[in-house]
Amino acid sequence: MKQLLLAALLTPLPALAQTTPAPKLPPANPLPYEDAEAAAVMTPINAMFAGLAAHDGAAILAQTRAEGGATVAIEKPDGSRAIRHLSWTEFAAGIKPGPEKLEERISMPAIEVDGDIAMVWAPYVFLIDGKAHHCGINHFDLVRENASWKVLNVTWSQRTTGCTAQ
């Protein structure tokens, strides 16, 4: 299943790749954040994006709690929908070395913190070799332990239509 999900995420869609130029986007995570706490919450998320760009599953795992995972709600071009869930280990195992330049950009993150829990909700665009592959909304659940934030879960919507610059 993980190979199918990764293949779905990374398989270029010919129509999108040929007709949609790379969007003009602001920096992935505009600084400064509202406060130091918001910046701290974004630290593991930014590290996960860096791990993805480096095709480094271990770097992604280092930012997570093992009991959590990744869930995607996919809207396919034909209008059908599917939901897939992966453990962090399964998700990271699907990140393979390759020549593609992978980049996930978020904009306008809504960051909420209450004690040792946090939530980040943000629109995103996923680029392969500089071209929009898909977009949607990311929702990260984080927990703080030993003065450090870890991603417990990420859930995201994924579509290939309406992917505009954010």
Backbone as numpy.savetxt, mean C-alpha at the origin, in Angstrom:
# Nx Ny Nz CAx CAy CAz Cx Cy Cz
-2.58 -19.10 -3.68 -3.40 -17.91 -3.68 -2.54 -16.66 -3.68
-1.43 -16.67 -2.90 -0.58 -15.48 -2.84 0.01 -15.15 -4.20
0.34 -16.19 -4.97 0.90 -15.94 -6.29 -0.14 -15.32 -7.20
-1.40 -15.76 -7.07 -2.46 -15.19 -7.88 -2.69 -13.73 -7.52
-2.68 -13.41 -6.21 -2.88 -12.05 -5.79 -1.74 -11.17 -6.27
-0.51 -11.61 -6.08 0.62 -10.80 -6.52 0.59 -10.64 -8.03
0.25 -11.71 -8.74 0.15 -11.61 -10.19 -0.92 -10.59 -10.57
-2.05 -10.60 -9.85 -3.11 -9.63 -10.13 -2.63 -8.21 -9.86
-1.83 -8.05 -8.80 -1.34 -6.72 -8.46 -0.29 -6.22 -9.44
0.55 -7.11 -9.93 1.69 -6.68 -10.71 1.56 -6.90 -12.21
0.52 -7.60 -12.66 0.34 -7.82 -14.09 -0.17 -6.54 -14.71
0.61 -5.95 -15.61 0.16 -4.71 -16.24 -1.11 -4.95 -17.04
-2.00 -3.99 -16.97 -3.21 -4.04 -17.77 -2.92 -3.28 -19.06
-2.93 -3.93 -20.21 -2.53 -3.29 -21.45 -3.25 -1.98 -21.72
-4.56 -1.95 -21.56 -5.29 -0.73 -21.88 -4.85 0.42 -20.98
-4.70 0.17 -19.70 -4.28 1.22 -18.77 -2.85 1.64 -19.04
-1.97 0.66 -19.23 -0.56 0.96 -19.43 -0.34 1.74 -20.72
-1.15 1.51 -21.75 -0.95 2.16 -23.03 -1.66 3.50 -23.13
-2.74 3.70 -22.38 -3.52 4.90 -22.56 -3.41 5.91 -21.43
-2.89 5.51 -20.29 -2.83 6.40 -19.15 -1.40 6.82 -18.87
-1.09 8.10 -19.09 0.28 8.54 -18.76 0.46 8.54 -17.25
1.70 8.52 -16.82 1.99 8.56 -15.38 1.38 9.83 -14.81
0.61 9.71 -13.72 -0.03 10.89 -13.15 1.00 11.81 -12.51
0.69 13.08 -12.51 1.51 14.07 -11.83 1.03 14.10 -10.38
1.84 13.55 -9.48 1.44 13.43 -8.09 2.35 14.23 -7.18
1.81 14.66 -6.04 2.65 15.31 -5.05 3.55 14.28 -4.40
4.50 14.70 -3.58 5.33 13.73 -2.86 4.45 12.73 -2.12
4.95 11.52 -1.97 4.16 10.43 -1.42 3.56 10.75 -0.05
4.32 11.28 0.84 3.84 11.55 2.19 4.28 12.95 2.59
3.48 13.95 2.22 3.91 15.32 2.44 4.19 15.62 3.91
5.31 16.25 4.16 5.69 16.67 5.51 5.59 18.18 5.60
5.45 18.78 6.70 5.39 18.13 8.00 3.99 17.61 8.30
3.93 16.59 9.13 2.64 16.10 9.62 2.17 17.04 10.70
0.94 16.85 11.12 0.38 17.72 12.15 1.27 17.82 13.38
1.85 16.68 13.76 2.67 16.67 14.96 3.64 15.49 14.90
4.48 15.40 15.89 5.48 14.34 15.94 4.82 12.97 16.02
3.68 12.86 16.71 2.98 11.59 16.83 2.52 11.09 15.45
1.95 11.97 14.65 1.51 11.58 13.30 2.71 11.14 12.46
3.81 11.84 12.57 5.02 11.45 11.83 5.50 10.07 12.29
5.42 9.80 13.58 5.84 8.50 14.10 4.94 7.38 13.59
3.65 7.64 13.50 2.71 6.64 12.97 3.04 6.33 11.52
3.43 7.33 10.76 3.73 7.13 9.34 5.06 6.42 9.11
5.93 6.37 10.10 7.25 5.77 9.92 7.19 4.33 9.42
6.44 3.42 10.05 6.43 2.04 9.52 5.73 1.93 8.17
4.77 2.79 7.90 4.09 2.77 6.60 5.06 3.18 5.51
5.80 4.25 5.74 6.80 4.68 4.77 7.87 3.61 4.57
8.24 2.93 5.64 9.24 1.86 5.54 8.69 0.69 4.73
7.39 0.41 4.87 6.78 -0.65 4.06 6.81 -0.28 2.58
6.49 0.97 2.26 6.53 1.42 0.87 7.96 1.33 0.32
8.94 1.66 1.16 10.34 1.55 0.73 10.71 0.08 0.48
10.22 -0.83 1.34 10.46 -2.26 1.14 9.82 -2.75 -0.14
8.63 -2.28 -0.44 7.96 -2.65 -1.69 8.79 -2.17 -2.88
9.23 -0.92 -2.83 10.03 -0.36 -3.93 11.34 -1.13 -4.11
11.87 -1.65 -3.02 13.13 -2.41 -3.08 12.90 -3.90 -3.35
11.63 -4.29 -3.55 11.29 -5.72 -3.74 11.80 -6.54 -2.56
11.63 -6.02 -1.35 12.20 -6.62 -0.14 11.09 -6.98 0.85
10.62 -8.22 0.77 9.57 -8.68 1.66 9.97 -8.65 3.12
11.23 -8.93 3.42 11.71 -8.91 4.81 11.61 -7.50 5.40
11.87 -6.48 4.59 11.76 -5.10 5.08 10.31 -4.78 5.41
9.38 -5.33 4.66 7.96 -5.13 4.95 7.59 -5.84 6.25
8.01 -7.09 6.38 7.70 -7.86 7.59 8.22 -7.18 8.85
9.35 -6.51 8.76 9.96 -5.86 9.92 9.06 -4.75 10.49
8.08 -4.30 9.71 7.20 -3.21 10.15 5.85 -3.69 10.66
5.66 -5.02 10.73 4.34 -5.58 11.03 4.33 -6.40 12.31
3.11 -6.69 12.78 2.89 -7.67 13.84 2.43 -8.95 13.15
3.03 -10.05 13.50 2.82 -11.32 12.80 1.37 -11.77 12.74
0.57 -11.47 13.77 -0.81 -11.96 13.77 -1.74 -11.18 12.85
-1.27 -10.11 12.26 -2.10 -9.31 11.36 -2.02 -9.81 9.94
-2.40 -8.94 9.01 -2.34 -9.34 7.62 -2.80 -8.26 6.67
-2.93 -8.66 5.42 -3.28 -7.76 4.33 -4.55 -8.25 3.65
-5.50 -7.33 3.44 -6.76 -7.66 2.79 -6.99 -6.67 1.66
-7.33 -7.20 0.49 -7.60 -6.35 -0.67 -9.01 -6.61 -1.17
-9.73 -5.53 -1.47 -11.04 -5.59 -2.10 -10.85 -5.11 -3.53
-10.86 -6.04 -4.47 -10.54 -5.75 -5.87 -11.82 -5.52 -6.66
-11.82 -4.42 -7.41 -12.89 -4.17 -8.37 -12.27 -4.38 -9.75
-12.73 -5.42 -10.43 -12.16 -5.78 -11.72 -12.78 -4.93 -12.83
-12.06 -4.79 -13.96 -12.58 -3.98 -15.06 -13.97 -4.40 -15.55
-14.31 -5.69 -15.41 -15.63 -6.16 -15.85 -16.72 -5.89 -14.81
-16.36 -5.23 -13.70 -17.34 -4.89 -12.67 -17.45 -5.92 -11.56
-16.86 -7.09 -11.75 -16.91 -8.09 -10.68 -15.98 -7.67 -9.55
-16.20 -8.27 -8.41 -15.42 -7.91 -7.22 -14.92 -9.16 -6.53
-13.81 -9.01 -5.83 -13.24 -10.12 -5.07 -12.54 -9.56 -3.85
-12.54 -10.35 -2.78 -11.81 -9.98 -1.56 -10.82 -11.08 -1.27
-9.58 -10.70 -1.02 -8.51 -11.65 -0.71 -7.82 -11.21 0.58
-7.48 -12.19 1.40 -6.74 -11.92 2.63 -5.48 -12.77 2.64
-4.38 -12.16 3.06 -3.10 -12.85 3.18 -2.51 -12.56 4.55
-1.86 -13.56 5.12 -1.06 -13.29 6.32 0.12 -12.42 5.88
0.78 -11.81 6.85 1.96 -11.01 6.48 3.03 -11.88 5.83
3.18 -13.08 6.31 4.18 -13.98 5.73 3.85 -14.28 4.28
2.58 -14.57 3.99 2.16 -14.83 2.61 2.36 -13.58 1.74
1.98 -12.43 2.28 2.13 -11.18 1.53 3.60 -10.93 1.19
4.46 -11.02 2.17 5.89 -10.76 1.96 6.50 -11.77 1.00
6.05 -13.03 1.07 6.59 -14.06 0.17 6.25 -13.75 -1.29
5.20 -12.98 -1.51 4.83 -12.61 -2.88 5.63 -11.46 -3.45
6.44 -10.82 -2.62 7.28 -9.71 -3.09 8.58 -10.33 -3.61
8.71 -10.34 -4.90 9.85 -11.01 -5.54 10.77 -9.98 -6.21
12.06 -10.30 -6.29 12.96 -9.44 -7.04 12.49 -9.35 -8.49
12.72 -8.22 -9.10 12.35 -8.05 -10.50 12.81 -6.72 -11.02
12.74 -6.56 -12.32 13.22 -5.33 -12.93 12.24 -4.16 -12.82
10.97 -4.46 -12.49 9.98 -3.39 -12.45 10.26 -2.40 -11.33
10.02 -1.14 -11.62 10.12 -0.12 -10.59 8.73 0.00 -9.98
8.61 -0.39 -8.70 7.34 -0.34 -8.00 7.31 0.88 -7.09
6.18 1.57 -7.10 6.05 2.74 -6.23 4.59 2.90 -5.83
4.38 3.05 -4.55 3.04 3.35 -4.05 3.08 4.74 -3.45
2.16 5.58 -3.91 2.09 6.96 -3.43 0.75 7.18 -2.76
0.79 7.72 -1.58 -0.44 8.12 -0.90 -0.50 9.63 -0.85
-1.71 10.12 -0.65 -1.88 11.56 -0.49 -2.91 11.80 0.60
-2.83 12.95 1.20 -3.78 13.40 2.21 -4.10 12.35 3.27
-3.10 11.77 3.93 -3.42 10.75 4.93 -4.19 11.33 6.12
-5.28 10.67 6.46 -6.01 10.99 7.68 -5.42 10.09 8.77
-4.83 10.70 9.77 -4.13 9.97 10.83 -4.85 10.21 12.14
-5.29 9.13 12.76 -5.97 9.21 14.05 -5.21 8.36 15.06
-4.99 8.92 16.24 -4.25 8.21 17.29 -5.04 8.30 18.59
-5.12 7.17 19.30 -5.70 7.14 20.64 -4.84 6.20 21.47
-4.00 6.76 22.30 -3.12 5.95 23.13 -2.18 5.12 22.26
-2.31 3.81 22.36 -1.41 2.91 21.64 -2.02 2.30 20.39
-3.11 2.90 19.87 -3.66 2.45 18.59 -3.72 3.64 17.64
-3.60 3.34 16.36 -3.67 4.40 15.36 -4.28 3.84 14.08
-4.80 4.76 13.28 -5.40 4.42 12.00 -4.95 5.45 10.98
-4.61 4.97 9.79 -4.28 5.87 8.68 -5.15 5.47 7.50
-5.82 6.45 6.93 -6.71 6.26 5.77 -6.21 7.23 4.71
-5.91 6.72 3.52 -5.37 7.61 2.49 -5.63 7.07 1.08
-5.96 7.96 0.15 -6.00 7.55 -1.25 -4.59 7.19 -1.71
-4.49 6.26 -2.66 -3.18 5.88 -3.17 -3.25 5.64 -4.68
-2.09 5.69 -5.28 -1.88 5.25 -6.67 -0.67 4.33 -6.65
-0.80 3.16 -7.28 0.30 2.21 -7.38 0.85 2.29 -8.80
2.15 2.55 -8.89 2.82 2.72 -10.18 3.78 1.58 -10.45
3.80 1.13 -11.69 4.80 0.18 -12.15 5.53 0.84 -13.30
6.84 0.97 -13.13 7.67 1.64 -14.13 7.12 3.03 -14.46
6.64 3.73 -13.43 6.18 5.10 -13.59 4.78 5.26 -14.15
4.08 4.16 -14.42 2.73 4.24 -14.99 1.72 3.73 -13.98
0.58 4.41 -13.91 -0.48 4.00 -12.99 -0.94 2.59 -13.33
-0.89 1.71 -12.34 -1.36 0.34 -12.51 -2.74 0.18 -11.89
-2.90 0.71 -10.67 -4.19 0.70 -10.00 -4.18 1.76 -8.90
-5.36 1.97 -8.33 -5.49 2.97 -7.27 -6.61 2.56 -6.34
-6.80 3.34 -5.29 -7.87 3.07 -4.34 -7.62 3.79 -3.04
-8.05 3.16 -1.96 -7.88 3.70 -0.62 -7.13 2.68 0.22
-6.14 3.13 0.98 -5.43 2.31 1.96 -6.00 2.60 3.34
-6.14 1.56 4.15 -6.52 1.71 5.55 -5.56 0.87 6.39
-4.73 1.53 7.16 -3.76 0.86 8.03 -4.23 0.92 9.47
-4.14 -0.22 10.18 -4.35 -0.29 11.63 -2.97 -0.50 12.25
-2.62 0.32 13.21 -1.31 0.22 13.85 -1.46 0.11 15.35
-0.46 -0.50 15.97 -0.37 -0.56 17.43 1.03 -0.14 17.84
1.10 0.48 19.01 2.40 0.90 19.54 2.79 -0.07 20.64
4.02 -0.58 20.52 4.56 -1.43 21.57 6.04 -1.11 21.71
6.47 -1.07 22.95 7.87 -0.72 23.22 8.26 0.58 22.54
7.37 1.56 22.59 7.59 2.90 22.05 7.75 2.93 20.53
7.31 1.89 19.85 7.46 1.82 18.39 6.13 1.41 17.76
5.78 2.04 16.64 4.56 1.70 15.93 4.81 0.53 14.99
3.84 -0.39 14.94 3.87 -1.54 14.03 2.53 -1.61 13.31
2.55 -2.04 12.06 1.32 -2.21 11.30 0.73 -3.57 11.66
-0.49 -3.55 12.15 -1.20 -4.78 12.46 -1.89 -5.31 11.19
-2.64 -4.43 10.55 -3.37 -4.81 9.33 -3.34 -3.68 8.32
-3.42 -4.05 7.06 -3.70 -3.09 6.01 -4.83 -3.67 5.17
-5.77 -2.82 4.84 -6.86 -3.18 3.95 -6.90 -2.11 2.88
-7.06 -2.53 1.63 -7.12 -1.53 0.58 -8.12 -1.94 -0.49
-8.69 -0.90 -1.12 -9.52 -1.12 -2.29 -8.59 -1.01 -3.50
-8.96 -1.68 -4.58 -8.09 -1.68 -5.76 -8.95 -1.65 -7.01
-8.72 -0.64 -7.83 -9.42 -0.53 -9.11 -8.47 0.01 -10.16
-8.84 -0.15 -11.41 -8.00 0.33 -12.50 -8.66 1.49 -13.24
-9.84 1.87 -12.81 -10.54 3.00 -13.44 -10.56 4.18 -12.48
-10.60 5.37 -13.04 -10.67 6.56 -12.20 -9.41 6.87 -11.44
-8.29 6.33 -11.87 -7.02 6.57 -11.19 -6.46 7.91 -11.66
-6.81 8.96 -10.95 -6.37 10.29 -11.31 -5.29 10.76 -10.35
-4.61 11.80 -10.75 -3.58 12.38 -9.89 -4.22 12.82 -8.59
-3.52 12.57 -7.51 -4.03 12.93 -6.18 -3.25 14.08 -5.62
